């Protein structure tokens, strides 16, 4: 059973939100949401080759949410509160989840993105518990957004 969220949890959520307002991270998040739609690691290397600004953006967004997820997996941040206020993390995980095994193999690091994966999968279960169509509706919304940005 989850523990009750504390004022410290709320303050950490607010601090995470403040960090997301950083101008460079905003640019990275905009690029990630609008232009980053890979289906494989080969796609990633094409759209965000090492040394490129796009690669820096991808790493910035992924590492931000990996860090935020580590607060949840380590018990520093209340999971329920995090899920209620961090929908963007699930959107990032949706783009990364099929790529994570390839990233791990390439980096020879079996724990790469482990926090993002653990919290992402827990988030999916939590969302499904909110209603039978909550997660599928979220996926449809992301697909629609990807299709809309592809037309631009």
URDA-V674536 format. One record per residue. N is the residue number from 1. RES is the residue in one small letter. PSI is psi in radians with two decimals (NA if undefined). OMEGA is omega in degrees with one decimal (NA if undefined). NEAR is the number of other C-alpha atoms within 8 Angstrom. Layout:
N_RES_PSI_OMEGA_NEAR + N_RES_PSI_OMEGA_NEAR
This chain:
1_x_2.34_-178.2_2 + 2_x_2.61_176.1_6 + 3_x_2.81_178.8_5 + 4_x_2.37_175.4_5 + 5_x_2.59_-178.4_9 + 6_x_3.03_174.2_7 + 7_x_-0.58_176.2_6 + 8_x_-0.71_175.9_6 + 9_x_-0.82_-179.5_12 + 10_x_-0.71_179.2_10 + 11_x_-0.64_177.2_8 + 12_x_-0.71_175.6_9 + 13_x_-0.79_178.9_10 + 14_x_-0.67_178.4_8 + 15_x_-0.72_176.1_8 + 16_x_-0.68_177.8_9 + 17_x_-0.76_177.5_8 + 18_x_-0.78_-179.7_8 + 19_x_-0.62_178.9_8 + 20_x_-0.27_-179.7_8 + 21_x_-0.13_176.2_8 + 22_x_2.35_-173.7_8 + 23_x_-0.78_-178.9_6 + 24_x_-0.73_178.1_6 + 25_x_-0.62_175.3_13 + 26_x_-0.78_178.0_10 + 27_x_-0.77_179.8_9 + 28_x_-0.75_179.8_14 + 29_x_-0.68_176.9_10 + 30_x_-0.84_179.4_8 + 31_x_-0.81_-177.2_11 + 32_x_-0.79_-176.6_11 + 33_x_-0.56_-174.4_7 + 34_x_-0.54_-171.3_8 + 35_x_-0.22_-175.4_8 + 36_x_1.70_-179.3_9 + 37_x_1.03_-177.1_6 + 38_x_2.71_174.9_8 + 39_x_-0.25_-178.1_7 + 40_x_2.97_176.3_9 + 41_x_-0.57_176.2_10 + 42_x_-0.71_175.6_6 + 43_x_-0.73_179.4_9 + 44_x_-0.80_-178.0_10 + 45_x_-0.49_178.2_9 + 46_x_-0.79_-176.0_7 + 47_x_-0.32_-179.0_8 + 48_x_1.13_-177.0_11 + 49_x_2.60_178.2_10 + 50_x_2.40_-179.8_6 + 51_x_-0.17_-178.5_6 + 52_x_2.81_174.5_8 + 53_x_-0.66_-179.7_7 + 54_x_-0.65_177.2_11 + 55_x_-0.71_176.8_11 + 56_x_-0.72_177.6_10 + 57_x_-0.82_-178.9_14 + 58_x_-0.82_-179.5_11 + 59_x_-0.64_-179.9_8 + 60_x_-0.82_-178.9_10 + 61_x_-0.84_-178.4_13 + 62_x_-0.73_-178.3_9 + 63_x_-0.57_175.8_8 + 64_x_-0.87_-177.0_8 + 65_x_-0.50_172.6_11 + 66_x_-0.73_178.3_12 + 67_x_-0.83_179.2_9 + 68_x_-0.73_179.0_9 + 69_x_-0.56_179.3_11 + 70_x_-0.50_176.6_10 + 71_x_-0.64_179.2_10 + 72_x_-0.84_-176.8_13 + 73_x_-0.48_179.9_10 + 74_x_-0.11_179.3_7 + 75_x_0.14_179.7_7 + 76_x_-0.47_-176.1_8 + 77_x_2.32_179.9_11 + 78_x_2.14_-176.7_14 + 79_x_-0.82_-178.0_8 + 80_x_-0.81_179.1_8 + 81_x_-0.71_178.2_11 + 82_x_-0.79_-179.9_11 + 83_x_-0.63_-178.7_10 + 84_x_-0.35_-172.3_7 + 85_x_0.12_-173.3_7 + 86_x_0.92_179.2_8 + 87_x_-0.51_179.8_8 + 88_x_-0.58_179.1_6 + 89_x_-0.72_179.6_9 + 90_x_-0.64_176.9_11 + 91_x_-0.71_177.2_9 + 92_x_-0.79_179.9_11 + 93_x_-0.69_179.3_11 + 94_x_-0.65_178.9_8 + 95_x_-0.45_-174.4_11 + 96_x_-0.42_-165.0_8 + 97_x_-0.63_177.5_8 + 98_x_-0.30_-179.4_10 + 99_x_-0.38_-173.8_11 + 100_x_-0.80_178.4_10 + 101_x_-0.66_178.2_7 + 102_x_-0.71_176.5_10 + 103_x_-0.76_-179.6_10 + 104_x_-0.76_179.9_12 + 105_x_-0.78_-179.7_9 + 106_x_-0.78_-177.0_7 + 107_x_-0.14_-175.5_7 + 108_x_0.72_-178.7_6 + 109_x_1.72_-176.6_8 + 110_x_-0.20_179.9_6 + 111_x_0.13_177.7_6 + 112_x_2.28_178.9_9 + 113_x_0.46_-178.5_8 + 114_x_-0.70_179.4_8 + 115_x_-0.77_178.7_11 + 116_x_-0.76_-179.9_12 + 117_x_-0.81_-178.5_10 + 118_x_-0.85_-178.7_9 + 119_x_-0.64_177.2_11 + 120_x_-0.79_179.1_11 + 121_x_-0.67_176.6_8 + 122_x_-0.64_179.1_8 + 123_x_-0.73_178.4_10 + 124_x_-0.80_178.3_10 + 125_x_-0.75_178.5_8 + 126_x_-0.78_-179.2_9 + 127_x_-0.74_178.1_10 + 128_x_-0.54_178.4_11 + 129_x_-0.26_-179.8_7 + 130_x_-0.38_179.3_7 + 131_x_2.66_-173.0_7 + 132_x_-0.39_-177.9_7 + 133_x_0.11_-175.6_7 + 134_x_-0.85_-177.7_10 + 135_x_-0.77_179.2_10 + 136_x_-0.61_175.6_7 + 137_x_-0.69_176.6_8 + 138_x_-0.79_178.2_8 + 139_x_-0.72_179.0_8 + 140_x_-0.70_177.9_8 + 141_x_-0.78_178.9_8 + 142_x_-0.70_178.0_9 + 143_x_-0.72_177.8_8 + 144_x_-0.69_178.0_8 + 145_x_-0.72_179.2_8 + 146_x_-0.74_179.0_10 + 147_x_-0.71_-179.5_8 + 148_x_-0.71_-179.3_8 + 149_x_-0.47_177.7_9 + 150_x_-0.48_-179.0_7 + 151_x_-0.34_-176.9_5 + 152_x_NA_NA_4
